[in-house]
């Protein structure tokens, strides 16, 4: 990775870009099934704009990140370290994990929090080929009646939701779009 590449790809106007990205991330987490555009970061391949922007927005030197599968490259490690200072770690101690669904699995290897500290769990940033508001039916906090979202593995996500208030939270990204699935959301398979 050249120095120019390593040092580029961050927010151009950090306070403004981070505020817009944070707002998009919190909006989709509060409204499961909603898809929003999120941009500002230009991470190295294979990370999407949405995943890179989430990492720039949510990570700092106290946030441990696990890079799964193809996301674990020298270029991504150097970019993430330079722009956020976040240490790279294994799955079991990660605050955030990023990669494809297949590379991230199994979900059981991530922290789900404790009864005293349910917030001490891992948030997974799942890189998807497609992201649509169709598929699994979602109900719960932040959803008026029912919302729909294309999800990679409904039974695994249902098992995660059954752990509530423990469990992992998820961001799903595709290009410059993001959706979220908090652990409090109930999921019904399509059809």
Residue, then its C-alpha position, 0 to 999 in steps of 0.5 A: x500500500x502506498x502512503x498516499x493510499x494509506x493516508x487517503x480515504x478518510x472524511x474530507x470534512x471530518x466533523x460534518x461527514x462524521x455527523x451525517x454518517x453517525x445520524x444515518x447509522x443511528x437512524x437505521x439502528x432505531x428503525x430496523x429494516x430501513x435502508x439509508x445512504x451513508x458515505x464519506x469514507x473511501x476504504x480500500x477494496x474489498x470494503x464498501x463505502x458504507x462499511x468503511x464509513x461506519x468504521x470511520x464513524x464508530x471506531x477509535x483507539x478504544x474500539x477493537x475491530x475484527x476483520x473477517x475473511x477477505x476484509x483482513x488485508x494489509x491495506x485495510x489494516x493500515x487504513x483503519x489504523x491510520x484513520x481511527x487508531x482502532x486495534x485489530x483483534x480476534x473475533x472473541x474480543x471484538x467490539x466490531x467485526x466486518x466481513x461477509x456473512x460467510x467470513x464472519x460466521x459462526x455468530x456464536x464466537x462473538x461477545x453477546x454481553x452479560x446480564x450486568x452489561x448487555x451492551x458489551x457485545x459485538x456489532x457485526x458489519x455484514x457486507x452484502x451483495x444485495x440489500x432490499x426492503x423485502x424478505x424477512x418480516x421484522x417487528x419490534x421497537x422502532x417498527x410501526x407494524x412490520x418492516x422487511x429486509x433481505x437477510x442472509x441467514x434468518x434462523x441464526x438471526x432469530x436465535x440471536x434475537x432470542x437471547x435478548x437483552x443479550x446478543x449481537x447487533x448487526x449493520x448490513x451494507x451494500x455499496x453506499x447503503x446501510x440497514x441495521x438489525x438490533x437484537x431486540x427485533x423479532x424476525x419471521x422468515x419470508x412467506 
